[in-house]
Amino acid sequence: MFEPTSGRELFSGASTRLSVYSVPEMDKLKSMSKSSDVIHCIDFRSDGKLFALGNSAGNIQVFDSISKKLIRNLKGHKGAG
């Protein structure tokens, strides 16, 4: 997924690792793993300042897009429905 405000960074989730690449050079800027759970989805807030990762445990991790620091870990719940 491309960072929405500049389009100069590509975010990719593979297994438990998030990688960030520069565009168009495709140089790896950052690689991180903040959980032992597999990343299922990545999305950005509309202004591009935050992004979120959804994982296999049903949790959502919210990060600052510039620093890539974890801001909040939202725990999923069990037994819905």
C-alpha positions in Angstrom: 0.0 0.0 0.0 1.3 3.5 -0.9 1.5 6.2 1.7 -1.4 8.5 0.6 0.0 12.0 1.0 3.2 11.8 -1.0 3.1 8.4 -2.6 6.8 8.1 -2.0 6.7 5.2 0.4 5.4 1.6 -0.2 4.3 -0.3 2.9 4.3 -4.1 2.6 3.3 -6.8 5.1 4.7 -10.3 4.8 4.1 -12.7 7.6 4.9 -10.9 10.9 7.1 -8.2 9.2 6.3 -4.7 7.9 8.7 -3.3 5.3 8.8 0.2 4.0 10.4 1.0 0.7 11.2 4.3 -1.1 9.5 4.9 -4.4 10.6 4.7 -7.2 14.1 3.5 -6.0 12.7 0.6 -4.0 15.3 1.0 -1.3 14.3 -0.6 2.0 13.8 2.2 4.5 12.6 0.3 7.5 11.7 -3.2 8.5 10.0 -4.1 11.7 8.0 -6.7 13.5 6.0 -5.6 16.5 4.0 -8.8 17.0 4.4 -12.5 16.5 1.0 -12.5 14.7 0.7 -12.5 10.9 -0.2 -9.2 9.3 -3.5 -9.4 7.5 -4.0 -5.8 6.4 -2.5 -2.3 6.3 -4.4 0.9 5.9 -3.8 4.7 6.3 -5.8 7.4 7.9 -7.1 9.7 5.1 -4.5 12.5 6.0 -1.7 9.9 6.0 -0.5 10.8 9.5 -1.3 7.3 10.9 -1.4 3.8 9.6 -2.9 0.6 11.1 -2.0 -3.1 10.9 -4.6 -5.8 11.4 -3.2 -9.1 12.5 -4.2 -12.8 12.8 -5.0 -12.4 16.5 -7.7 -9.8 15.7 -5.7 -6.9 17.1 -5.1 -3.6 15.4 -1.8 -1.7 15.9 -1.8 2.0 15.2 1.5 3.7 14.2 2.7 7.2 13.4 3.5 7.3 9.7 6.6 9.5 10.0 8.4 7.9 12.9 6.9 4.4 12.4 6.4 4.2 16.2 3.6 2.2 17.7 1.0 4.6 19.2 -1.7 2.1 20.3 -2.4 -1.6 20.4 -6.2 -2.3 20.2 -7.0 -5.8 21.4 -9.5 -7.8 19.5 -12.4 -9.6 21.2 -13.5 -13.1 21.1 -17.0 -14.6 20.9 -18.7 -12.0 18.7 -21.8 -13.1 16.9 
